[in-house]
């Protein structure tokens, strides 16, 4: 299978009756978001010395399938957007790029923030495309719910 054909591109957009700084405060706490969507805790591996631009992390999918990945530094602009890239050496995915964009908006004169979520996921095997897509969609739907739980 062509690697580009195997990339799943998922997007979601939702409005929240909060200002951007409050939405950013909640969604930029990625450990909290991971817990909210049901991911297992992440174990941080050894940090490379010198000019390393990534770190090794470990977790498991659904508490069963071990995963290990290189995570590159988050790219971000405060209260605007962030994005992360992970290259997996173990687990159901080969790459994962995900992020958010926050946009000021309003509804009937009330301040709102439009949250755009996106994920580009490449499964480790074409056989995993359908199950990973289902899990990724479910996880993506849980992310905005964390804004209601504060």
Secondary structure by P-SEA (a helix, b strand, c coil): ccccccbbbbbbbbbbcccaaaaaaaaaaaaaaaaaacccbbbbcccccccccbbbbbbbccccbbbbbbbcccccccccbbbbbbbbccccccbbbbbbbbbbbccccbbbbbbbbbbbbbbccccaaaaaaaaaaaaaaaaaaaaaac
